[in-house]
C-alpha cells in the first residue's frame, strides 16, 4: 500500500506541475507575443490552444521515449474524447454556448477529418515516421489557415492577455516549460506503476486518469469562458486543442520514435470521431450547444466509460 500511496502522490504532483506549468507558459508566451505585435486572434488560436495542450504533448512524447506507447496514444485519444464529451458537455450544461459560423464550416470539419486520418494511419498497428510527417504537413496547413483567418477577421482586444515586462514574461515561459517537463515525467512514472500494481492496462490508465489530468487546463479554461459568456474561447480552445493533440503531439511523437497503435485503440479512435461528429451535428442544427446537448455529451461519456471498465 505504501507503493500505491507514493505513486498516487507522484501522479498528483505531476498533474499539479502540468497545470501550473501550462498557466505560466501561456501567460509568458502570450505576453511576449503581444509585445512583438502578434495579432491576438493568432495568440488565442495558437499559443493558448498549444499551452493548454502542453501537458498532453509532454506526457505523450515522454511516454513514447520511455517505451510507454499505450499511455502516449491513450492520453491523446482519451483527452480528445474527454475534451468534447466531458468539458464541452459540462460547459454547455452550465450555459448554452453559441458557435461561430467559421467554426461550424471549417474548424470542426477539419477536426473530424484529421481524427479519421489518425484512425487510418494507425489501422496497420503502427504510427511511424512517415505518418508523423503526414500529420506535421496537416499541422502546417492548419497554421496557414489560422494566419489567413487573422487577416480576414477583425482582431479584438483580449483583456485576459497579461502585459508583463519582457524579463518577467521570459521567466514565466521558462518556468512553465520546466514545470511541464518535470510534471510529465512524474505523471508517466506514477501512472505506469499504478497500472502495473492494479493489473490495469496502460491503455486504460492513459484513456482515463492521465487523460483527465492532462485535460485540466482545457477544463478550467472552457468552463470559466462559458460562465463569462466567452463562447469563442470555450469552443475554440477545445477544437484547437484537439487538432493540436493529433497533429503536433502524435506527429512529433511519431517523428521521434514510431508509436505502436494497439488494435484496442481502434474503438477508442472511432469514439473520438463520433464525439467530433456529435459536436458538429449539435452545432450545425442550432448554431449553439444548449443544455440538452451538454447532457447528451455527458451521458455519452458515461456510456464510453462503462465500456472501458467492461473491456479493460
N, C-alpha and C positions, 0 to 999 in steps of 0.2 A: 504493500500500500504506500510505503514511503516513495517508491519509484513513481507511482501514479501521481502522488501529490507534487513531487518535484517537477515532473514533466508537464503537469497541468499549469503550474506556476510559470514554467518556461514558455508554454504556449500562450498564456495570458499576457506575459511580459512582451512577447513578440508582437502580439496584436496591439498592445498599447504603444509600442515603439513605432509600429507601422502607421497607426492612425495619426499620432503626433508628428511623425516624420512627414507624412503626406501634407498635413496642415502647414508645417514650416516650409516645405518645398513649394507648395502652391503660393503661399504668401510671398516668399522670397523671389521666386521666378516671375510672378505676376508684377511685383513692384519693379523689378529690373526691366521687364518688357515694357511697362508703362513709361519708364524714364527714357527708353530709347524710341518712343513714339510708335510702338507696335499697336495696331488697332485693337480696341478692347473686345470686339467681336471675335477676333482671332485668339486673344488671350482666353476668352471663355470657352471657345470650342476646342482649343488645343491644350493649353497649359493646365486649365482646371480639370478637363477630362483626363489628361495624362496624369496629373497629380493624384486624383482620386483613384486612378488605376495603378499607381506606382506600387502599392502592396501586392497586387496580382502579378505585376511584372517581376518584382523582386523574388517573390515566393516561387513562381513558375521557373524562372531562369535558374535560381538556386537549386530547385528540385531537379531540374534537368542535369545540372552539373554534378549533383551529388548522387545521381542514379535513382532518384525517386520520381520517375517519369509519370506514374499514375497520379501523384499529387499535383504535378505540373498541369497535366491535361484536365484533371478533375477540378482543380482550382479555377481554371478559366471557364470551363463549361458550366460548373456549378455557380460561379459568380454571375455569368450572363443570365442563367435561368433565374437566380435569386434577384438580380437587379430589376428584372421585369415583373415577375410574378409576386415577389415579396415587397421590394422597395417601392416600385410604382403602384403596386396594389395597395400598399399601406398609405402612401401619399394621397392617392386619389380617393381612398375611403375616408380620409380626413376632410379633403376639399376637392371638388371637381377640378380637373386640370385641362385647360384648353391646349390644343395642339396646333402649331403653326402649319400653314399650307406647305411650305418647303419641306418641313419635317415629314409630313404625310407623303408627299410626292417623291422625295429624293432620299432622305436620310434613313427612314425606316425601311424602305425597299432595299437600299444598299446594305443595311444591316442584315436583312433576310438573305440577300444574295451571297454575302460573304459567309454567313452561317452555313448555307448549302455548300459553298465552296470548301469550307473547313471539313464538312462531313465527307465530301467526295475525295478530298486529299487524304483523309485518314482511313478510308474504307479498305485500303490494302494492308492496314495494320501498322503503318509507319508514316510519320510526317518527317520527311528527310530534308536535306539542304535545298534541293530543287523546289520542293514545296514551300520552304521558307522564303526563297526568292520570289515565288509567285505571290505569297502573302505580302511581302515587302513592296512589290510592284503595285499591288492594290492599295497599300498604305500610302504610297507616294501619290497615286491618283486621288485618294481621299483628301490629301493636303492641297492638291491643286484645286479641287472643288471648294475647299474652305477659303482659300485665298480669293477665288472668283466670287464667292458669296460675300466676302468682306468688301468687295468693290461695288456690288450691286445693291447691297443693303445699307441703309443709313446706320452709322455707328451711334451707339447710345452710351451715355456716361454711366459707368458702373461704380457706385459708391463703395462697393464691397472690396474693390481692389486697393490694397494698402499703398501708401506713398512713403516708404521708408527711405532713409539715406542709403546710398549705394553700398556702403560698408555693412550696414545692418542687413540689407536685403541679401548680400553675398553670404554673410554669416548664417542667416536663416536657411538659405539654399543648401549650403554645405552641411549644416547640422541636420537638415531634413534628409539628405542623402545618407548620412551616417546612420541615423535612426532607422531608415528603411532597410539598409543593408544588414544591420545588426538584428533588427526585428524579423526579417525574413529568415535568417539563419536560426534564430530561436524558435520561430513558428514551425519550420520544417523539422527540426530536431525533436521538438516536443510532440508534434502530431505523429511523426513516424514511430516514436517509441510507444505512444499510447495505442496506436493501431496494432503494433506487434503484441503488446500486453493483453489487449482485449480480444485479439484474434480477428480484428476487423481489417478489411482490405484498405490499402492506401487510396483506392478509388473512392470508397465511401467517405473516408475522412476528408479527402480533397473536395468532394462534391458538397459536403455539408459543413463541417466545423471550420475547415480552412477557408472555404468559400464565404462563409458568414463573416469570419474575422477580417478577411481582406476586402469585403464589401461594406464595412462600417463607414468609410469616408463617403461613399455614394449614398448610403442610407441617411447619414446626418445631413449631407448637402441637399438631397432631393426633398426629404421631409420638411426641412427648415424652409426651403424655397417654396414648397407648396403652401405651407402655413402663411408665408408672407405674400402669397399671390404671384410669385415669380415663376409662372408656368414654363417659360422658355428654359430656365435653368434646370427645373425639375426634370423635364423631358430630355433636353439637350445633354445634360450630364450623363444620364443613363444610356442614351443612344450612342453618344460619343465614347463613353467608357467601354461599352460592349464591342464597338468597332475596334477600338484600340486594343482590347484584350485579345481579339482574334488575330488582327493583322500585325501588330507590333510585338505583343507578348509572346504568342506562339510562333510568330515568324522569326523573331530574334532567337528564341529557344531552339528552334529547328536549325537555324544557321550555325549556332554554336555546337550543337550535337543532335543527331537525329532522335526524334521523340517517338517512342513506341505508342501506338494507338490501339489499346486493347479492344477486343470485339464488344465487350460490355459497354464501352463508351458510345457505340452506335446509337443505342436507345437514348442515352443522355443527349447526344448531339441532335437527334430528331426532336426531343423535348425542347431544346433550345430554339430550334427552328420554329416549332409550333407556338412557343411563347412569343417570339417576334411577330409571327403572323397574327396571333391574337391581338397584340398591341396595335398592329396596323388596322385590323378589322374594326376594333373598337374606335380607333381614331378616325378612320375614313367615313364611318357611318354617322357619327355625331359631332365630329370635329373637336371632341373633347373626351376625356376619360372620366366618367362620373362615378358615383359611389357604387352603383351596381357593377360597373366594370371592374372597379377595385376589388370588390368582394369576389367576383368570378376569378380574378387573378389569384387571390389568396387561397381560395378553395382549390384551384388548380395546383398550387404548390403543395398543399396538404396531401392531395392525391399522389403527387410525384414523390413526396417524402415517404408515404406509406409504401409505395412501390420499392423505394430504396431499401427500406427495412426488411421487406419480404425477400428480396433477391440478394441481399448483402452477402 
